[in-house]
Amino acid sequence: MSEKYEYSQSSDQDKAIFNRELHTKSLLSDASIVHTPESFATLLETLEMMPYRNVNLSVYEVRKSLEIAKSLNVEDLIIRTQLIHADIMGRQGKIAEGGRKIRTINKWALDHNHHYLLARSHRLLAAFYRRIGDSESALENAVIGFKYLPEDASLPIRADHLMTLALTLDEVGAYEDSVHRFQEVLEIATNTNDFQISMFVLNNMAYTHYERENIPETLKLIDQMRELSVKHKVPLEAQQLDTIAVIEIQAGRPEEAEKTLKPLLDEPVGRRKLGELATLPECLLTVAKAQRLQGKLHEAEKTLNEAAHISEEHGLGRLSVKVRLERSEWYAASNRYQEAYEEHRMFFKENETLRSTQRETRARILQIVYDAEEAKRDSEYFKEMALRDPLTGLHNRRFMDVHMNKLLERCIVLNQPLTVAMIDLDFFKLINDTLSHEVGDIVLVHVAKILSLTIPSLGAVARIGGEEFVAVFPETDLKQGRVYANMLCEAIRSADWSPITGNLPVTASIGIATITDHAQSSSELLAIADHYLYEAKKAGRNQVICGEDISKNIE
C-alpha cells in the first residue's frame, strides 16, 4: 500500500502551478533578462517549491539559478540556491550527500543568524531524518524550522512547512496535532486554489485516519479527493488511487478497490506517466489483496507474482517483505496451511533482516553526514549493493556475468534456448549536452523502471554502463525474444518524456541474439547481440535487429 508523501516525482495535477513554473524557467533561460538580487529572490520563491511539486522539472532550473546567483555575487542567494539543490539530491536518492550539504548550510545560517535559511534548512533536515527513519529528530527539526519561518513567508512556503510538521507529528503518534496541521495546509491550499497541495494533504489525512482505523472519516476524505478530481477535470495519480483502494479494502469493499486500480494496471507500461512506475508494485500488492478477499485466488496469485518479480528486479527489499506477508495470507486462503506457516516464518525473518539493514543504512548515512569514519563494508547489504547499479537500482554487469553463466549451464542441461538483448539509448549524448547530465541521470532511472516493468517475469535486466542495458530471456527462442525486445523498444518510445526532456525524444536501439551452440560463452553471445545493436543503429535507430533481419537483407 502507498504511504503518506510530501512531493510528487512528476505530477501535472495543477496546470496553473505548472505554467508558473514554466514562466520561471523561461525567465531563468532568457539571456536578455538582467537579474537583480531582488528579482532573483522572487524567482527563488517559486523555485524552492518546484522540487516539492515535481523534482524532475526542477533540475535544469536549479543548475541555471546557481549560475545566476554566482554572477550576482550575493552570498545568501548563492547559499539559498545551493539549499534547493541539496533538496533535489535528497529526493533523487542521494540522501547522505544531500544531508551533508543541508547541514553545512544550516551551520552557515546559524552563524549568520539568517532566519529564513535557518527555517528552510531545518525543514529540509526534517525531510532528511524522515528518509532515514529517525522520526524524533525529524519532528525536532520540523518544529525548529517552523519557529524560524518569517511571518511574511509566502503561503506556499508556509504550507510546505506545515505539511512537514504534520507528517512528523503523525509519525511519532501525535495524531490529533497532526490532523490539526493538515487542516491548516488544506485551508491554505483551498484559499490559494492550489489543487495539487489539496490532493496531497487529503491523501495524507486519509492515510492517517486509515492507520487509526477511522473508517467513516477515511471514506469521507476519499470522497473529497474524487470530487476535487472531477471538479478540476484532473485524473487522480497512482499513489492517490492506491490510498483510496486500501481504504476501500479496510471498509470491506474489495470489489471497489480492485475496480479503483484496474484502469491503472490495464494501461500499457509505455503509456503510463513516468511518476506512476515507482508506485506500480504497491498497487499490484493492493490488487492482489483485494482479489484474495473476493476469493479470486488464481488472479490474486498472478498479481502477487508480478509484484514479487518487480520487487526482486528493482531490489525493493521493503516491498519484498510485504509480498511475503500477503503470500502467506494467500496460502491460508487456499487452505495450504503448512505453506502459509512457512511463508509467514520467512516474512518474520526477512522483516527482521530489513529492519537491521535499515538501522545499518541509517548509521552509515549519519556517519557520512557527520564526518565520522566509514561504516563497515562487509555486511549483506553492501554485498547486495555491489551487484546493483547505484543510479538506477538495476543489477549491474558483475551480477549479469554470473547470472548469464548460470543460465547457460541450465540451457546445456535442459537443452533450452536463451536469448539476450543489448539495449542502447539513441542520441543520449544530445540529452546530456543540451539539457544536463542531471537530466540524463533522470532519463536513465526512468528507462530502468520501464525496462524492469515491461520485461517478462522469467527475464532479467541490468545496466552495464553509460546508457547501455542488457536483458536476458531464459527458455526463449529468437522469435519470442524479438517479440519481447520490441515490447521494450515500444515501451521506451511511447512513454511521455516531455516533462523531463521537453521536445527531445527518448528511444532505444536493440540487438538480439539467441544461443545456437551450447558451447558458446556468455561473452560470445553478448558480442553477437552487440553486433546486431550496431546494425540497428546503422539502419536508423529506434528499432530491433537480429540475425534473421540481416539474412533477409542479404537475400
Beta strands, then each sheet from edge to edge (+ up, - down):
strand 1: 418-425
strand 2: 460-465
strand 3: 468-474
strand 4: 508-514
strand 5: 544-545
sheet 1: 2+ 3- 1+ 4- 5-
end
